[in-house]
Amino acid sequence: MQDWNYLHTNCFEVTIELGCVKYPKAEELPKYWAQNRRSLLQFMKQVHQGVWGFVLDAVDKRGILNATISVANINHPVTTYK
């Protein structure tokens, strides 16, 4: 689903797996949090990097539907919503 969403809806999803146990015991969760808190918070800060903004019509400043945006050396153009 993540690959499909990225390729077809420009939605970037991430699953972080910390071990081999799908459903760890509740009493183990604080340990996982303590071990990974700093890394997870740093990872979340990364959302503010990269290209972001609005594609607007120069005359009326309204959003442009289906404008194509591409970045050199990245083979994944994205299209805008209005």
C-alpha positions in Angstrom: 0.0 0.0 0.0 2.8 2.4 0.8 4.4 2.0 -2.6 1.1 2.4 -4.4 0.2 5.5 -2.4 3.6 7.1 -3.1 3.4 6.4 -6.9 -0.2 7.2 -7.5 -1.2 9.8 -4.8 2.1 11.4 -3.9 1.4 10.4 -0.3 4.6 9.3 1.5 4.0 6.8 4.2 6.6 5.2 6.6 6.4 2.1 8.7 9.1 1.9 11.4 9.7 -1.6 12.6 11.7 -2.0 15.8 11.8 -5.7 16.2 10.5 -9.1 15.0 7.5 -9.2 17.4 4.4 -7.7 15.7 2.6 -7.0 19.0 5.0 -6.5 21.9 3.8 -6.8 25.4 2.5 -3.5 26.9 5.1 -3.5 29.6 7.8 -3.5 26.9 6.6 -0.3 25.2 8.2 2.2 27.6 11.6 0.5 26.8 11.1 0.9 23.1 10.1 4.5 23.6 13.2 5.2 25.7 15.5 3.5 23.2 14.1 5.3 20.2 12.6 8.6 21.4 15.5 10.9 20.2 15.7 9.2 16.8 12.0 9.3 16.2 11.7 13.0 17.2 14.7 13.8 14.9 13.1 11.8 12.1 9.8 13.8 12.5 11.8 17.1 12.2 12.8 16.1 8.7 9.4 16.8 7.4 10.4 20.5 7.3 13.2 19.8 4.7 12.9 19.6 1.0 10.7 21.3 -1.5 7.3 22.6 -0.3 4.9 25.4 -1.0 2.0 26.3 -3.3 1.7 26.5 -7.1 -0.4 29.5 -7.8 -1.7 31.3 -10.9 0.3 34.5 -11.3 -2.9 36.5 -12.1 -5.5 35.4 -9.6 -3.3 33.6 -7.1 -5.5 30.5 -7.1 -4.0 27.0 -6.9 -3.3 25.3 -10.1 -4.8 21.8 -10.5 -2.6 19.1 -12.0 0.6 21.2 -12.4 3.6 18.8 -12.7 6.5 19.4 -10.4 9.8 17.6 -11.0 13.2 17.7 -9.3 16.4 17.1 -11.2 17.8 13.5 -10.6 14.7 12.3 -8.9 12.5 10.2 -11.2 9.2 10.9 -9.5 7.3 13.9 -10.8 4.3 14.9 -8.7 1.1 16.7 -9.6 -0.6 19.4 -7.6 -4.1 19.6 -6.3 -6.1 22.8 -6.5 
